[in-house]
Amino acid sequence: MIMDCSKYIGKCSCGRTHELETKMVVVEYDALSRFEEYMAAVGLADKRRTVVYDSNIYGLTEGKHVKADQEIVLPAQGLRSEDILIEDMMTKLEDPEVLVAFGAGTIMDFGRYPAYKLGIPFVAIPTLASSDGFTASICSVILNGQKKSISMKAPALVVADLDIIKGAPKRLVSSGVNDILAKYISLADWKMASMVTDEDFCPMVYGLAEEALVIMREAADKMAATGEIDHEAMTMAQMKSGLTMQLWDNSRAASGSEHLMAHLVEMKPPRFEQAEGIHGECVGVGTFAAAKEYHRLAKLTPKAKPFEPLTKEWVLEKFGERLADGILKENANDVLGTFDPQSIVDHWDEFREIISTIPPVEELEALYKACGCKYLPEHIGIDPSLSEEALDISAAIRNRLTLVRMKRVLDFE
């Protein structure tokens, strides 16, 4: 399957003119046998290229490697998306005209970050479909010790060879299920936020994320019922979701309160030092916790209360001295202070309707279990006693309006 990306660009009813760096997305069996053909189709065939792998992927994909003027094989052990590590790799580059990242999510950041800094194209060859970052322009990287999601370079071309992707461990397949089912929460958060603030909203981008969610839900239901894994559908769901981040130039449609659980695990504030899990697993825990909380809130009646900024004392207690300065800076212009909290109360019936589109927690739990997904705090090393507090703490990591964040200006009956 080859995705025609051109149909998403241009003037939109939302008022924006959408653009995409990604010209072509290929999701096919034996796709790498035609890699040079696809490179030619996007005008990159004759460019001097550096191909970046990690040592594990380099060994596992022997016989599938693509032509390169320079290969960089990074040690897989301890490899993470961090500015220091990426910039160290950049010192080894031999004046490439295009960067090709061959691997999983971390390797993609070793492609998109340098490509952005150097002003050259980037090509993605994903080896699994455990997250939706492959077609995104968002780089989730550790900058100065703090996890940040920033706009970098999106791939001009994505070639997903299903012969490679189908060999990924089931744990990674389950992680991919988690990452897309998270859109139940992120889409609800975006729609609710747009009702109470002047935040922009795009029906087309929303619809594309919803399309990815529907594709993944159907594939997950099939996997739960039969054990059969539809790699093509699951991979295409990831690619569509990633495109929403390019089209909107941020991760709004794909990432809400649920995704901040993954950032919490990566940042390891006090009491969460033992938390561990790959991205989609952590997101699954966040999705389940948020779904449970949102359905609980929908049964209650809110009252508005005045906005109060996060205090330094609270931030120090929850995040410790190592992270406190970054969290305080992130929340210096808190979105909660930009609108009247009464508007949340005034839209509460509409909020309830939106929350009703999130599957009941019993349904989600059954699906997660059947697909081998992680969804409880203890599944990723978080003390269950911290499960309710974890959502509220993680909401401070990003200054983005979600229902979890809105709780700070609400009392409930």
Beta strands, then each sheet from edge to edge (+ up, - down):
strand 1: 2-4
strand 2: 10-11
strand 3: 17-18
strand 4: 24-28
strand 5: 49-54
strand 6: 70-74
strand 7: 98-103
strand 8: 122-126
strand 9: 138-143
strand 10: 146-151
strand 11: 157-161
strand 12: 302-304
strand 13: 410-412
sheet 1: 1+ 4- 11- 8- 7- 5- 6-
sheet 2: 2+ 3-
sheet 3: 9+ 10-
sheet 4: 12+ 13-
end
